């Protein structure tokens, strides 16, 4: 397959979640263009409606209007967060600073994901929790008056960090957090700074203090770099041509996958750089390339955790071996991604194994063929769909519908970027 043309990917999922949450805290109507209309974003919009905000329907290509009341209101009924860990964990932080009780649940996958990593530090601030499902959902939070927090996080996680910062925002108290390995995505910090809140990075500690104000706003959400990664991966595996991906968020905490791809020999250029709400945005130009193996270090992992399924698939087509160090965090995503990636690579004829917390992938050039069991994980499904574009490949993914969690219309987008040689 050759690639050609310029495409746009859906709006950034992380920024969409945060924009909706902050708009619900503002007093008056905010307008959010380019918001991702995925299942996860729909979950955030749905629970915010239950918490008193007026949120217009999320539709691709439409501007979302959010009318906030300045504070969240006690909900009627249980808050169903669907499959969205981001919705759940960020919301736990916000609810911790509100003086009412709320119960959160989700689908079977989300109910299995650990929540004590968020509830334990929030408890130190004074929030109370009733576990109805062990270390997971359903879970009841009782918020209220909180105390300041200084907390060294056991893992680098944007969801944990953001939950604690949002708890400080809702309660009006300072929060200091430190991540152990590398810096996770910093969209929350950038958005809080845009509203005048002092958020400093000093000696590895992120320090949030009161002083700003969330006011109604207008925002254009840039393209999601994690979604762009899959189309970029397809362009790298293509036989010829060049693919443009327009208006991608290139926040430095989100572009670790580009650094790794370039180290592996990928040919990717940026052009037309601009900035909005503190977020750098540019177009990407991607050409096919011959890749070689590399080592992904622990400090790199927080900045590319969502792209590891795609990087592992590309590593299976590279010259030599690739190792991803200390990627245990993949075990507590939408699935046990670590096991799924290795198992599915072997299922399509590649060599891959998990050794402790490391993932080893051996490159090769055989024709990939086999059935991929996605486990309902959108990023695993999309990664192996990309592998399916290789000439002669016979890769079948059991559930491509789950891609709608983050990239509605992904199968169609993947087909649209290519054309067979000679046509």
N, C-alpha and C positions, 0 to 999 in steps of 0.2 A: 504493500500500500504506500502511495505517496500522500503527502499532506500539502494543503494549500489554503490560502485565505486567512482572514482574521476573525476570531470568535470572541465572545464575551462569556465569562463564567458567572454563575449566580453570585449574589451578594455574599460578603463575608459572614459566615455563621456566627463567629464569636462576637463581632461588632453588632450584628443584628440583635442577638440576645441582650447585650448590654444597653444598646440604644432603646429597646423596648422597656427594659427595667427602669432606666433613668427617666424616660419620658413619663412613666407611670408615677414617678415621684415628683415631677414638676407640677406646677399649678397652671392649667391652661392646655392648649392644643399644640402638640409638636408634630412635625411632618418628617417622615423618614422615607426617602427615595432609595430604590435599589435594594430594599430589605429582602433577605432570603425567605422565600415562601415554602420552605421545607417542612417536613413533619416535626422536626425539633423546634423550629421557630414557631410553628403553630401551637406547640405545647406551651411555650412561654406566653404567647398572646392569650391563649385560653385561660391559663391560671391568673393572669393579670386582670382579665375581665371579672373573674370570681372575686378578686381582691379590690374591686371598685373602680378600676380604670376603664375607660371606653376606648376600645381598640378596633379600628376598622378591619375588614377582612384582609388577610395577607394574600395578595395575588402577584404573580410574576409580572414585572413591568409597571406595577401600580405604586402610587405613593400611599404609605400607611399613615393614618392619622391616629394619634394617641392623645386622649384628653385625660390628664392626670388631675388628682385632687390634692396634691401636696404630700399626702401620706397614703399608705395602703389601708384598706378597711378589712375588718374581720370577715372571713369568707363564709358563705353558706355551703356546707358540704366539703367533701374531701377534694384536695387539689391533685389532679391527675397529670403527672409530668411526662406521660408517654414513655419514650425511649431516651429522653434527654437528661443526661447527667449534668450538663451545664445549667439547664433550667433549675434542676433540683438543688444543686450545691450553691449557686449564686442566690437563689431564693431563700435558702436556709439562712444565709448571712443577712439579707434584708429583713426577713421576718424576726430574726433575733433582736432587732432594734425596735420592734413594734409590740405594743402592750396588748396582745391577744394570742389565742391559741389557734394553730392550724395543723392539719394532718396532711401529709404528702404521701403519695403512692406513685406507681408507674407500672409499666409492662413487666413481664417476667424477667427480661434481661436487666432492666433498671433496678428491679427489686433485689437483685443479687449483688449489685455494686456497693462497695464499702462506703459508709457515711460517717463513721466515727472519726475519720481523718479530718472531717469538717466540724462535727458536733463537739469533739473533745476540746479544741481551742475556743469554740463559741461558749462552751460551758464555763471555761475559765473566765470569760467576760461576764457571766451571770445569766446566760440563757439556760432554759431547762428543756430537757428532751425526754420523751417516753418512747422507748424502742418497742415497736409492735412486731418487728420482724428480725430481731437480732441486729447484726451490724449491716443494716440495709433498710429498705422500705417495706411496709409503711412505717412512718415516723411522725410523731407529734412534737411540734416545737411551741414552747411558751416563751415569748420574748418580753422585753420591757427595758428597764433601766440597766445599762451595761457599764462596765468599768474599762479603762484603757488596757491594752494588751501589748506585750512584747513577747514574740513567739518565734522560735527557731523551728521552721517546718521540717519534718522528717523526710519529705520528698519534695522535689520541685514540681509544683502543680499550679497552673493558672487558675484552676477552679477553686482550690483551697485558698490561695492568696486573694483572689477576688472576693470570695465569700467573707473573709475577715475584713477586707477594706470596706466592703459594702455594709457590714455590720457597724463599723466605725462611723460611716456616713449616716446610716439611719439613726444611730444612737447619739451622734454628736460627740464622739470620744476619739482620742488619738489611738492609732494602731501602728505597730512596728513589726514587720515580718522579715525573715531571712530564709532564702532558699539554699539547699545544700550543694546542688550540682547545676551550674549554669542558670540562666535566667529564662523562665517560662514566659509565655506571651504576655505583653504588658498593655493590652487595650484598656483595661480598667484604669490603670494609672494615667494614661494619656487622656482619656475622656474626663476623669476627675480634674486634671490640670486645666482642661479646656473650660471648666466651670469655675475656675478660680481657687480650687483646693490646693493647699501646699502638699505636694507629693515629691519627696526627695529620695535619692538613691545615694546613701552614704555608707561607705565601708561594707558594702554587701547587704545593708539593711534598707528596706523600703519603708519610709516613714510617712504616714498620712496624718494630717492634722485638720482640725476644723477651720473654717474661714471662708469657704466658697458658698455657692448657692446653686442648686439645680433649678434652672429656669427653662421654660419652653424653648424649643430649638428646631432648626431645620438641618437635616443631614442627608448626604448622599453616600450610601454604603458602597465601598469599593468591592471589586471582585475578590472572591475567597481564594487565597493562595493555595490552600489544601485542595480545593477543587481544580484549580489551574494545574496543580502538580500532575494529575492523571492525564490531562490532555497533553501536557509537556512530555510526559513519559511516552505517550503514544507517538508523538512527533520524533522522539529520540529513536524509537524502535522502527520507524518508517524507513522505506527504501530511498526516498528522495523528497525534495521540496522544502518548504519552510512554513511554519505555522506562527501566526501572530495571535497573542492572547491579550486583549485590550483591558486597560483599567484595573490592574491587579494590585491588591494591597501588598506592599513590600516592606512591611514592618520588620525591622531586623530580628525580632524575636520569632518571626514566622518563616524566615527564608533560609533556615539551616539546610533544607533539602536542596536548595539551589547551590549552596556551597559544596555539599557532598557530590551532587551531580557533576559540577564543574571539575571537582577533583577526580572524578571517574572518567572525565574526558568529554562531557556533554558540551554542546555549543549553544549557549544561551546568551542573548544580549538584552539590555534594557534600553528603553527610549521614552521620551516624553514625560519625564519625572515631574510630579506636582505633589501637593500636600493638602489634606483636609482633616480637620479635627485632630491635628497632630499626627496623622497617619500618612506615610509616604506612599505614593501611588505611581505606577508606571506601566507601560506595555512591555510584554515579553515577546521576543522573537526566538523561536526554537528550531533547530535543524537536526536531521538525523546524525547519529554519531556512533562510533565504536567505543564501547565502554571497557574499563578495566576495574578490577576489584579494589577495595579500599577497606580501611578500618574506621568505624564510627565510634568515637570516644564517648564516655559517660557524660562529659560536660556538654556535648553537642545534642544529646538526646532530647532534653526539654524543648528545644527549638525546632524539632522535626518529628515529634512523637506520632503525630497523625499521618505522617508520610512514610513511615517505616514499611507498611505493607507494599506500597508502590516501589520504594527503594529496594526492597528485598526481591520483588519480581524483576526489576531491572538488573539487579545483581546476578540473577540466575542466567542472564544473557550476556554477562560481561566476561572478559578474559581474566581468569584467576579467581581467587576467593575473596569474599567480603565477610567481615564480622561486625556485628552490632553489639557493643559492650553495654552491659548492665541495663537491659531493657525489660526488667521485671514489671514495670508499670503497664506494659502491654497486657499483662494477665488480668487487669481489672478495668479494661475498657468495655465496649459494648459486648465483647466476648473475651475469651482467653485468646487474644490475638496472637500471642507468641506461639502457642501450640498450633493454632489454625494456620498461620503462615507456613510453618515448617511442614505440617501435614499436607497441605494443599500443594506446596511446591513439589513434594515427593510424588503426589498423585498425578502431576502433569509431566513427570519424568525428570525433574531437576533434583539436585542433591542439597539437602538442607537438614540441619539438626539443631536442637536446643541443648546447650551445655551450661548447666547452672542457670544464670541469668543472661547468658549471651546467646545470640542467634548467629549461626554460621551458615553461609550460602556459598556453594561452589558454582562458578559460572560454567556455561557450556553453550553449544550451538545446535543441539538436537531439536527436533520439531516438538514443541509442547503439545501434549494431548492428554485429555482425561477430564473427569468430572470433579468440579470444585464445590465443596460444601462450605458455604459462606458463614453458616451459623447465624444468619440474619444480620451480619455485620456489614454495614455499607461500604466501609473502606476496603475490606477484604474482597468483597464482590467487585468493586470497581478496579482494584489492582489487577485481579486475574482476568477481567474483561479486557484490560489493556494488553495483557500477554496474548490474548486471543487474536490480536491484529497481526502477529508475526506470520510471515508467508508460510502457508501450509498448516498452520496451527489448527487443532481441533480441541479447543478448550470450551467446556460447557459449564456455566455457573448456575447452580441450582436455584438461586433466588436473586434476580437482578432488581426486583421491585424495592428491595431494602435500600437501594441507592438514593431513593427519594428522601431519606433522612437528612441528607446534606446536599444532594445534587439532583433535584428534580429534572427528569429528561436526560439523564446521563447517557443511556444507550443511544439515543438519537443524536446527541452531541458528538459522541465518539464516531458514529457512522458519518456524520456531516463533515468532519474535518478531512476525510480521506477520499482518495480516488485511486482506482487500480491503475498501474502503469499501462500506458498505451491508450488510455481513454482521454 
